[in-house]
């Protein structure tokens, strides 16, 4: 079955001669041959790719084998030198081991002697320190005894002071009592005399009053009022007198208290003076001890400062040593890192150099372009100057568009650009003479640049640009680039390309960035690519990139070398400074040990002196507390004395005020008496005398009573004072006895203390001698220990060297020193070292040696031979594939030629039938290349000249193509065919001829025609139509025209 639609007509009408060939190949049935050929070409490309890949690999291997052969030779020489060097190295290690063992034994003997000497010095020091400890114990005992004696002395002194104080107070109190007793006796005698005088005065007054009472009684009534007034005045005066008496008594009592207070105050002042004398003595002693402590503290502070300075210097040296050690390790690590970077850089330089040489060689030999292109580009004839190179070599493509441009160019990357057609002709002649194959040339003077389609790219979604604008080349080669790429549009994605192709009627050739190709007419190429030509396009760019990489890596290598030299210089400087800091730290540690010992001695002395000062301060505090109590008591007594003085003055003032008031009352009484009537003068006088007498009696009686009471009080106080004086005398005698006894004890204690102090001074002199001996012993011990330390360090270094030597023997030779000694013959050390240096220099002169070069060379050579055999097999397979392709081309050429001739006859016949005359001709555009030649359609219409298909009108072109399609159908008949409105472009006359032709052609093929043309319908045997009578309901109608004609005839 075949289907012919209007789109097929359009495809043929719009196609170019080269594209039109596809329809003839389908009709001729050579598509299967082309498929086989495509498969064979694919295999040939894969074979070529494998050949190129193997060639590249073999080229790279050849590039590796040549240096590897030199490396293998160098490795062999290295192994011989290394074997000899190892033998000499073994001898050197064994001899070094023996020398180190001898040095080790020497040092062990020295260490043994030094340790004996150290033990002797330590024993001597221990003996001296034992003596010193015994003396210190004696001194401690003396200090303890002195402290006890001083404590007892203090207690005795305190007790003695208390006894003396008590005795002084007792004496003072007795003196007061004696004076008080004398005062009381005087007062008692005065009181007795006063009582007697008062009693006599009372008797006299009572006798005088007896005579006057009678006279007063007579005048009592007359003088009542005056007497009452006078009585009141006298009453007030009596009250004042009583108040004056009480004030006098209070004043006398205050005066007695003030006397006692003055006595107590005198005792307190005496005690305070004695306390001041003791305090001055203790203060002087305490000041002296404190001065000694300050001097010791100053000396200790100086020693502490010196010790701290030494510790700071030692810590600084230790920090410098640690810092320098870290710096050394850091420099070593960085130097190793730089060496590793240099090694990697050298390897990268070597790889880049090999790749660069490989790519340059490929460039120079034009590898990958094929022998035909190589033959032209490597020609030596004169026309070669007109050959510029291949398209791949002369254009530059951004990485983003590489895939798209590669697909767009296809095989054109191997096209050769020449200056004109004569150069291309000369090159083609050269190829023919040498039987070198076919090459496409692009003469710049004759190639035609087709103008791009008139498309607004801004409106095309996903359009990148026309391919010729996306690559760059020299201005003179731009014409060739435009020729190849000016009508190819680059799109972002396949979906964008499909949408754009549909919008523009599949007229534009498009390629996507991912490598899909859309040809005019709608054909799509895409998928994975096993064989790519990007290595041809990128070759020049890769060579430039590799050259830049080489330059950068070499600069880095030089920078690393300079950095490594600087690091090694810094490493040597830091090692020297670290060793100096370590030596200085050792010296400071020795000084620090001596300073600490001296500081401990001063600390002990300072502690003893501080304890003595604290004891004195404690005693001073006790004395100060006692003095403070006495001062407080004295102050209290003074305050009481002042208060008593205030009271005495107040009482005196009150007495004076009362006297003044009494005087005022007397004046008032006199004034009152003078105002009486003359008659009442006598009565008043009598009454006055009587009252005065009575008052005198009362007053004298009261005074006598008070004097009696005072006399009894004085007597009682005198008795008490007598008893107190007797007890005081007894207590005073006892106190004097106790004071004498305590003073004797105190003198004995002080004599013992002086003896102990003299003994302690002798012990201190012995201690100083022992300290000097210990210092000398310590100095000698330090010297011996320094020698021991130095010998230990030397022994450690020798042991480390012995361990390194033994480890080197085991790691390098797998044997012990004893086993190695049996396998060597003694050699003079100078000869041995000279030969070792010669071998080392010889090995160093070889440079970097690949230790596996011999094995690698053998392995790579075997692989190279194996791949060479594979190349021979691939070349043989290529020849077989080329023979198959040649046979396919022969069969295709023969089949296409026969089919083309038959189709051409059928086409002319059907054309004449449809047009009623004329001539139709099919012509190949390139008779020499039938398989690639396009097909041109030339027709001569009745009564017209010969024309190309594109020059005809629309209807003529459509009817011509219909004739061509029916010639295809006649060459390859089909029992059933569908025609879809292929008559639409025809006018009515042509439709009628088309219908008649269909009736004739229907004898061999059954047609189903979709049409709206009446002329075509009339030619049909049956018609089917679809109508819609009701909404949504379609109905099929059919009619056989023969039945219709028969019924119409009937």
Secondary structure, 3 states (H helix, E strand, C coil): CEEEEHHHHHHHHHCCHHHHHHHHHHHHCCHHHHHHHHHHHHHHHHHHHHHHHHHHHHHHHHHHHHHHHHHHHHHHHHHHHHHHHHHHHHHHHHHHHHHHHHHHHHHHHHHHHHHHHHHHHHHHHHHHHHHHHHHHHHHHHHHHHHHHHHHHHHHHHHHHHHHHHHHHHHHHHHHHHHHHHHHHHHHHHHHHHHHHHHHHHHHHHHHHHHHHHHHHHHCCCCCHHHHHHHHHHHHHHHHHHHHHHHHHHHHHHHHHHHHHHHHHHHHHHHHHHHHHHHHHHHHHHHHHHHHHHHHHHHHHHHHHHHHHHHHHHHHHHHHHHHHHHHHHHHHHHHHHHHHHHHHHHHHHHHHHHHHHHHHHHHHHHCCCCCHHHHHHHCCCCHHHHHEEEEHHHHEEECHHHHHHHHHHHHHHHHCEEECCHHHHHHHHHHHHHHCCCCCCEEECCCCCCCCCCCCCHHHCCCEEEEHHHCEEECHHHHHHHHHHHCCEEEECCHHHHHHHHHHCCCCCEEEECCCCEECCCCCEECCCCCCCCHHHHCHHHHHHHHHHHHHHHHHHHHHHHHHHHHHHHHHHHHHHHHHHHHHHHHHHHHHHHHHHHHHHHHHHHHHHHHHHHHHHHHHHHHHHHHHHHHHHHHHHHHHHHHHHHHHHHHHHHHHHHHHHHHHHHHHHHHHHHHCCCCCHHHHHHHHHHHHHHHHHHHHHHHHHHHHHHHHHHHHHHHHHHHHHHHHHHHHHHHHHHHHHHHHHHHHHHHHHHHHHHHHHHHHHHHHHHHHHHHHHHHHHHHHHHHHHHHHHHHHHHHHHHHHHHHHHHHHHHCCCHHHHHCCCCCCCHHHHHHHHHHHHHHHHHHCCCCCCHHHHHHHHHHHHHHHHHHHHHHHHHHHHHHHHHHHHHHHHHHHHHHHHHHHHHHHHHHHHHHHCCCEEEEEECCCCCCCCCCEEEEEECCCCCEEEHHHCCHHHHHHHHHHHHHHHHHHCCCCEEEEECCCCCCCHHHHHHHHHHHHHHCCCCEEEEECCCHHHHHCCCEEEEEEEEECCEEEEEEEEHHHHHHHHHC
